[in-house]
């Protein structure tokens, strides 16, 4: 299996803020000005083979009041190839995406 890795650096205070919100329950979408079922934050990395991956923070319904994150892999034409399972705990660490015989790894760290 071929492995491609990219490092995604997010400012430490921003990363900690998102991690705190991901761990929180009952966020006030109105107060935070979050729409339902939307991507509210996104970072992109580009791999040497032309594929790109987005690390996204998404909302649920207002009643749920929580947010979750995922990584999504796109080909060079912008077509979605695969995505991770939803995660609701933290952004930092390693994210793995698998497509064909290639493992794409995003290593997210604070800077």
Beta strands, then each sheet from edge to edge (+ up, - down):
strand 1: 2-10
strand 2: 39-46
strand 3: 52-59
strand 4: 67-74
strand 5: 80-83
strand 6: 93-99
strand 7: 102-110
sheet 1: 1+ 7+ 6-
sheet 2: 2+ 3- 4+ 5-
end
